[in-house]
């Protein structure tokens, strides 16, 4: 088994070659159509990406030879693709994203290869949770928005010219905390489920306590930060983790009721939530007003057709904040249905691979729950933003992992990949 897994990274060299050719071709196309700052805008980010791939690949080969190679290959492809898309859509941001990519790669390698990193996450869960919540609450008093526009959510902390979003770090901390807590309570929860069937299990502190805590955290995020996406993501991932640990199906139903209740309250209490729901239900009467962004996104999908307009040939820049929240629409317009299917397949494969790992580690509850939570964070966040851009669900404002512009999001996503890579080595132990 170990020998077979050790050979797997070698078999994926073709994947990196194809990824490099794809990104090189798109970079060449961009550079031929834009004569201003070609090397800085296009070739420098590509060279930095190639350097990160080579360093990460060989470092993992030497330090962690039995890791799951797809967990490294897929995020690197998506990140490189994101750099190309950002360079095309908003060139002034591509160098910053490149620097974040380098930092994120270093962080990923640290969390993937440091021997006791999972034990630290488990042992110091309360300290990490208090620290993460403290950072989140600090945004209420000290929060800023990089755009500096009045009325925008103040979700970032500013330090030394760098903006950082604490909720990105809190996602990882909360999943680590829940995996640690629920792994210790799993046997008791399942015993209560089997032994007290028909009684009011909802009154059990082991169940009601965490549910109300997470619902409370989500409501705080929603009220003070108006961050609908993060609040929804936190609560959905938590409910699924609790269901996996306890086997109680009613938890999902009860949680869904709480989500609907919070959504109804938020709709009448906050203009931003009301706007997103209204334009989701019927954007066309306000196509040149509040719904301009989503209408332009739908038009981008329509104009992309099967093969796309071609890079630099479409008009995705008509969509506000295209390089962040709506980068999936740019992929649809310029890379077409093929680009959309590749993106969906990449996230699906990444999530399925991680969940498969969680299933194989069922006898080690902490690793299994942690892998489940991290894979769900990436998968559900991707579905929320892709569904929002396509008007399948209301817009939530989260980023598309690896592809969208955003240093905090990229760093957090790579740390999650580092932890998953670390967990993948436990399949042989």
C-alpha positions as CSV (number, residue, x, y, z in Angstrom):
1,X,0.0,0.0,0.0
2,X,2.7,2.4,1.0
3,X,4.7,1.6,-2.1
4,X,1.7,2.1,-4.3
5,X,1.0,5.6,-2.8
6,X,4.6,6.6,-3.1
7,X,4.4,6.0,-6.8
8,X,1.2,8.0,-7.2
9,X,2.9,11.5,-7.3
10,X,5.1,10.3,-10.2
11,X,2.1,9.4,-12.2
12,X,0.7,12.9,-11.9
13,X,3.6,14.6,-13.6
14,X,1.4,14.7,-16.8
15,X,-1.2,16.7,-14.9
16,X,1.4,19.4,-14.0
17,X,2.6,19.4,-17.6
18,X,-0.9,19.9,-19.0
19,X,-1.6,22.6,-16.4
20,X,1.6,24.4,-17.3
21,X,0.8,24.2,-21.1
22,X,-2.7,25.5,-20.4
23,X,-1.5,28.5,-18.3
24,X,1.4,29.2,-20.7
25,X,-0.9,29.3,-23.7
26,X,-3.3,31.7,-22.0
27,X,-0.5,33.9,-20.7
28,X,0.9,34.1,-24.2
29,X,-2.5,35.0,-25.6
30,X,-2.9,37.8,-23.0
31,X,0.6,39.2,-23.6
32,X,0.1,39.3,-27.4
33,X,-3.1,41.4,-26.9
34,X,-1.8,43.9,-24.4
35,X,1.5,45.8,-24.8
36,X,1.6,47.5,-21.4
37,X,3.6,45.9,-18.6
38,X,3.5,42.5,-20.2
39,X,6.2,40.9,-18.1
40,X,5.0,42.2,-14.7
41,X,1.3,41.6,-15.4
42,X,1.5,38.2,-17.0
43,X,4.8,36.4,-17.1
44,X,6.0,37.2,-13.6
45,X,2.9,35.7,-12.0
46,X,3.2,32.6,-14.2
47,X,6.9,32.1,-13.3
48,X,6.0,32.5,-9.6
49,X,3.3,29.9,-10.0
50,X,5.7,27.5,-11.7
51,X,8.2,28.1,-8.9
52,X,5.6,27.3,-6.3
53,X,4.6,24.1,-8.1
54,X,8.2,22.9,-8.4
55,X,9.1,23.7,-4.8
56,X,5.9,22.2,-3.4
57,X,6.1,19.0,-5.6
58,X,9.7,18.2,-4.7
59,X,9.3,19.3,-1.0
60,X,6.3,17.0,-0.6
61,X,8.1,14.1,-2.4
62,X,11.0,14.3,0.0
63,X,9.2,15.0,3.3
64,X,5.8,13.3,2.7
65,X,6.1,10.7,0.0
66,X,2.8,8.9,0.7
67,X,0.5,11.9,0.5
68,X,-2.6,12.1,-1.8
69,X,-1.2,13.8,-5.0
70,X,-4.5,15.1,-6.3
71,X,-4.9,17.2,-3.1
72,X,-1.9,19.1,-4.2
73,X,-2.3,19.1,-8.0
74,X,-5.9,20.4,-8.2
75,X,-5.5,23.5,-6.0
76,X,-2.3,24.4,-7.8
77,X,-4.0,24.3,-11.2
78,X,-7.0,26.4,-9.9
79,X,-4.7,28.9,-8.3
80,X,-2.7,29.4,-11.5
81,X,-5.9,29.7,-13.5
82,X,-7.1,32.3,-11.0
83,X,-3.9,34.3,-11.5
84,X,-4.4,34.4,-15.3
85,X,-8.1,35.4,-14.8
86,X,-7.2,38.2,-12.3
87,X,-4.4,39.5,-14.7
88,X,-6.9,39.7,-17.4
89,X,-9.8,41.2,-15.4
90,X,-8.0,43.5,-12.9
91,X,-4.2,43.7,-13.6
92,X,-3.5,46.0,-10.6
93,X,-4.3,43.2,-8.2
94,X,-2.3,40.3,-9.8
95,X,1.0,41.0,-8.1
96,X,-0.6,41.1,-4.7
97,X,-2.4,37.8,-5.4
98,X,1.0,36.4,-6.5
99,X,2.6,37.4,-3.2
100,X,-0.3,35.8,-1.3
101,X,0.1,32.6,-3.4
102,X,3.8,32.4,-2.4
103,X,2.9,32.9,1.3
104,X,0.0,30.4,1.1
105,X,2.2,27.8,-0.5
106,X,4.7,28.1,2.4
107,X,1.9,27.8,4.9
108,X,0.5,24.7,3.1
109,X,3.9,23.0,3.2
110,X,4.3,23.8,6.9
111,X,0.9,22.4,7.9
112,X,1.3,19.4,5.6
113,X,4.7,18.3,6.9
114,X,5.0,19.5,10.5
115,X,4.6,16.3,12.6
116,X,2.5,17.5,15.5
117,X,0.3,20.1,13.8
118,X,-2.9,18.1,14.2
119,X,-2.2,17.4,17.8
120,X,-1.8,21.1,18.4
121,X,-5.1,21.8,16.7
122,X,-6.7,19.2,19.0
123,X,-4.9,20.0,22.3
124,X,-5.3,23.8,22.2
125,X,-8.8,23.9,20.7
126,X,-10.2,26.3,23.4
127,X,-7.3,28.7,23.2
128,X,-7.6,28.8,19.4
129,X,-11.4,29.2,19.6
130,X,-11.2,32.1,22.0
131,X,-8.5,33.7,19.9
132,X,-10.5,33.3,16.7
133,X,-13.7,34.7,18.2
134,X,-11.7,37.6,19.7
135,X,-10.3,38.5,16.3
136,X,-13.8,38.2,14.8
137,X,-15.3,40.4,17.5
138,X,-12.5,43.0,17.0
139,X,-13.8,43.7,13.5
140,X,-16.9,45.1,15.1
141,X,-14.8,47.9,16.7
142,X,-11.8,48.0,14.3
143,X,-13.1,46.5,11.1
144,X,-12.4,48.2,7.8
145,X,-13.1,47.6,4.1
146,X,-10.3,47.8,1.5
147,X,-12.6,49.6,-0.9
148,X,-13.1,52.4,1.7
149,X,-16.6,52.9,0.4
150,X,-19.3,54.0,2.8
151,X,-21.9,51.4,3.7
152,X,-19.8,48.4,2.8
153,X,-19.3,45.6,5.4
154,X,-16.3,46.1,7.6
155,X,-15.0,42.6,7.6
156,X,-11.2,43.2,7.5
157,X,-8.5,44.1,10.0
158,X,-5.8,46.4,8.8
159,X,-2.2,46.0,9.9
160,X,0.9,47.4,8.3
161,X,-0.7,48.0,4.9
162,X,-2.2,44.4,4.8
163,X,-5.9,43.6,5.1
164,X,-6.8,40.3,6.7
165,X,-10.3,38.8,7.1
166,X,-10.5,37.0,10.6
167,X,-13.5,35.0,9.5
168,X,-11.3,33.0,7.1
169,X,-9.1,31.9,10.0
170,X,-12.1,31.2,12.2
171,X,-13.4,28.7,9.6
172,X,-10.4,26.5,10.1
173,X,-10.4,27.0,13.9
174,X,-14.1,26.1,14.3
175,X,-13.8,23.0,12.2
176,X,-10.8,21.9,14.3
177,X,-12.6,22.6,17.5
178,X,-15.8,20.8,16.4
179,X,-13.8,17.8,15.1
180,X,-11.9,17.5,18.4
181,X,-15.1,18.0,20.6
182,X,-17.3,15.7,18.5
183,X,-14.7,13.0,18.3
184,X,-14.6,12.8,22.1
185,X,-18.4,12.8,22.3
186,X,-19.2,10.6,19.3
187,X,-19.6,7.4,21.2
188,X,-21.8,9.0,23.8
189,X,-23.9,10.8,21.2
190,X,-24.5,7.6,19.3
191,X,-25.3,5.7,22.5
192,X,-27.9,8.3,23.4
193,X,-29.3,8.1,19.9
194,X,-29.7,4.4,20.2
195,X,-30.7,4.2,23.8
196,X,-33.1,7.1,24.2
197,X,-35.0,6.9,21.0
198,X,-38.3,8.7,21.2
199,X,-37.2,10.9,24.1
200,X,-36.3,14.6,23.9
201,X,-32.7,14.3,22.8
202,X,-32.8,18.0,21.9
203,X,-32.5,18.8,25.6
204,X,-29.2,17.0,25.9
205,X,-26.5,19.5,26.6
206,X,-24.1,17.6,24.3
207,X,-26.4,18.3,21.4
208,X,-28.4,21.5,22.2
209,X,-25.3,23.3,23.5
210,X,-23.2,23.1,20.4
211,X,-26.2,23.7,18.1
212,X,-27.2,26.9,20.0
213,X,-23.5,28.0,20.2
214,X,-23.0,27.8,16.5
215,X,-26.4,29.3,15.7
216,X,-25.5,32.2,18.0
217,X,-22.1,32.7,16.4
218,X,-23.8,32.7,13.0
219,X,-26.3,35.2,14.1
220,X,-23.6,37.5,15.5
221,X,-21.7,37.4,12.2
222,X,-25.0,38.1,10.3
223,X,-26.1,41.0,12.5
224,X,-22.9,42.8,13.2
225,X,-21.0,42.0,10.0
226,X,-23.9,41.4,7.5
227,X,-21.8,38.5,6.3
228,X,-24.5,36.2,5.0
229,X,-22.2,33.8,3.3
230,X,-19.9,33.1,6.2
231,X,-22.8,32.7,8.6
232,X,-24.5,30.3,6.3
233,X,-21.3,28.3,5.6
234,X,-20.5,28.0,9.3
235,X,-23.8,26.6,10.3
236,X,-24.3,24.2,7.4
237,X,-20.8,22.6,7.9
238,X,-21.5,22.4,11.6
239,X,-24.8,20.6,11.2
240,X,-23.4,18.1,8.8
241,X,-20.5,17.4,11.2
242,X,-22.9,16.9,14.1
243,X,-25.0,14.6,12.0
244,X,-21.9,12.5,11.0
245,X,-20.8,12.3,14.6
246,X,-24.2,11.4,16.1
247,X,-26.1,9.7,13.3
248,X,-29.2,11.8,14.3
249,X,-31.1,12.8,11.1
250,X,-33.4,15.1,13.0
251,X,-30.5,17.4,13.6
252,X,-30.3,18.4,9.9
253,X,-34.1,19.1,9.9
254,X,-33.9,21.2,13.1
255,X,-30.9,23.0,11.8
256,X,-32.7,23.8,8.5
257,X,-35.6,25.3,10.5
258,X,-33.1,27.5,12.4
259,X,-31.5,28.6,9.1
260,X,-34.9,29.5,7.6
261,X,-35.8,31.4,10.8
262,X,-32.5,33.3,10.7
263,X,-33.0,34.1,7.0
264,X,-36.6,35.4,7.6
265,X,-35.4,37.7,10.4
266,X,-32.4,38.9,8.4
267,X,-34.7,39.6,5.4
268,X,-36.8,42.0,7.3
269,X,-33.9,43.4,9.4
270,X,-31.1,44.1,6.9
271,X,-31.4,45.8,3.5
272,X,-28.4,43.9,2.1
273,X,-30.2,40.5,2.7
274,X,-33.5,41.8,1.4
275,X,-31.8,43.1,-1.8
276,X,-30.0,39.8,-2.4
277,X,-33.2,37.8,-2.0
278,X,-35.3,40.2,-4.2
279,X,-32.8,40.1,-7.1
280,X,-32.5,36.3,-6.7
281,X,-36.3,35.9,-7.1
282,X,-36.7,38.3,-10.0
283,X,-33.7,40.4,-11.2
284,X,-35.1,41.6,-14.5
285,X,-37.2,44.6,-13.5
286,X,-34.0,46.1,-11.9
287,X,-31.5,45.0,-14.5
288,X,-30.0,48.4,-14.6
289,X,-30.1,49.0,-10.9
290,X,-29.8,46.7,-7.9
291,X,-29.7,43.5,-10.1
292,X,-27.2,44.8,-12.6
293,X,-24.4,42.5,-11.3
294,X,-26.4,39.3,-11.4
295,X,-28.0,40.1,-14.8
296,X,-24.6,40.8,-16.4
297,X,-23.4,37.6,-14.9
298,X,-26.2,35.6,-16.5
299,X,-25.5,37.3,-19.8
300,X,-21.8,36.4,-19.5
301,X,-22.8,32.7,-19.1
302,X,-25.1,33.0,-22.1
303,X,-22.5,34.6,-24.3
304,X,-19.8,32.0,-23.4
305,X,-21.6,29.2,-25.1
306,X,-19.6,25.9,-25.3
307,X,-16.1,26.9,-26.1
308,X,-16.1,30.5,-24.8
309,X,-15.3,33.8,-26.4
310,X,-11.6,33.3,-25.9
311,X,-9.4,35.1,-23.4
312,X,-9.5,38.9,-23.7
313,X,-12.3,38.5,-26.3
314,X,-15.3,38.7,-24.0
315,X,-16.6,41.6,-21.9
316,X,-16.7,40.2,-18.3
317,X,-15.4,43.5,-16.9
318,X,-18.9,45.0,-17.2
319,X,-19.6,43.0,-14.1
320,X,-18.7,44.8,-10.9
321,X,-16.2,43.1,-8.6
322,X,-15.7,40.5,-11.4
323,X,-12.2,39.5,-10.1
324,X,-13.5,38.5,-6.7
325,X,-17.1,37.4,-6.2
326,X,-18.0,36.8,-9.9
327,X,-14.8,35.3,-11.3
328,X,-16.8,32.2,-12.2
329,X,-18.8,34.3,-14.6
330,X,-15.6,35.4,-16.3
331,X,-14.5,31.8,-16.7
332,X,-17.9,31.0,-18.3
333,X,-17.7,33.8,-20.8
334,X,-14.1,33.5,-21.9
335,X,-13.6,29.7,-21.4
336,X,-17.2,28.6,-22.1
337,X,-19.0,25.6,-20.9
338,X,-15.8,23.6,-21.1
339,X,-14.2,25.9,-18.6
340,X,-17.2,25.7,-16.3
341,X,-17.2,21.9,-16.4
342,X,-13.5,21.7,-15.7
343,X,-13.9,24.0,-12.7
344,X,-16.9,22.0,-11.4
345,X,-15.0,18.8,-11.9
346,X,-12.0,20.1,-10.1
347,X,-13.9,21.1,-7.0
348,X,-16.0,17.9,-7.1
349,X,-12.9,15.7,-7.3
350,X,-11.2,17.6,-4.5
351,X,-14.2,17.3,-2.3
352,X,-14.9,13.6,-3.1
353,X,-11.3,12.7,-2.6
354,X,-11.2,14.3,0.8
355,X,-14.6,12.7,1.9
356,X,-13.3,9.3,0.7
357,X,-10.3,9.8,3.0
358,X,-12.7,10.7,5.8
359,X,-14.6,7.4,5.3
360,X,-11.4,5.3,5.3
361,X,-10.4,7.0,8.6
362,X,-13.7,6.2,10.5
363,X,-11.9,4.3,13.2
364,X,-9.9,7.5,14.0
365,X,-12.8,9.9,14.6
366,X,-10.8,13.1,15.0
367,X,-9.0,12.7,11.6
368,X,-12.2,11.6,9.9
369,X,-14.3,14.5,11.2
370,X,-11.5,17.0,10.5
371,X,-11.2,15.8,6.9
372,X,-15.0,15.9,6.6
373,X,-15.2,19.4,7.9
374,X,-12.4,20.8,5.8
375,X,-13.7,19.2,2.6
376,X,-17.2,20.5,3.3
377,X,-15.8,24.0,3.8
378,X,-14.2,24.0,0.4
379,X,-17.1,22.2,-1.4
380,X,-20.0,24.1,0.1
381,X,-18.3,27.5,-0.2
382,X,-17.7,26.7,-3.9
383,X,-21.3,25.7,-4.4
384,X,-22.7,28.8,-2.6
385,X,-20.8,31.2,-4.8
386,X,-21.2,29.3,-8.1
387,X,-24.9,28.9,-7.3
388,X,-25.2,32.6,-6.5
389,X,-23.5,33.7,-9.7
390,X,-25.9,31.4,-11.7
391,X,-29.0,32.7,-9.7
392,X,-29.6,29.2,-8.3
393,X,-29.3,30.5,-4.7
394,X,-29.2,34.1,-3.3
395,X,-25.8,35.7,-3.5
396,X,-23.8,35.1,-0.4
397,X,-20.6,37.2,-1.0
398,X,-18.1,34.4,-0.4
399,X,-15.1,33.9,-2.7
400,X,-14.5,31.0,-5.0
401,X,-11.6,29.1,-3.4
402,X,-8.2,29.4,-5.2
403,X,-9.7,31.3,-8.1
404,X,-11.0,34.5,-6.7
405,X,-8.9,37.4,-5.7
406,X,-8.5,37.6,-1.9
407,X,-5.3,37.0,0.1
408,X,-7.1,35.8,3.3
409,X,-9.2,33.4,1.4
410,X,-6.3,32.0,-0.6
411,X,-4.2,31.6,2.6
412,X,-7.0,29.8,4.5
413,X,-7.7,27.6,1.5
414,X,-4.1,26.5,1.2
415,X,-3.9,25.8,5.0
416,X,-6.9,23.6,4.7
417,X,-5.2,21.7,1.8
418,X,-2.1,21.4,3.9
419,X,-4.1,19.8,6.7
420,X,-5.8,17.5,4.3
421,X,-2.5,16.5,2.9
422,X,-1.3,15.8,6.4
423,X,-4.4,13.7,7.1
424,X,-4.0,11.7,3.9
425,X,-0.7,10.2,5.3
426,X,-2.7,8.7,8.2
427,X,-4.3,6.2,5.8
428,X,-1.2,4.0,6.1
429,X,-0.7,4.3,9.9
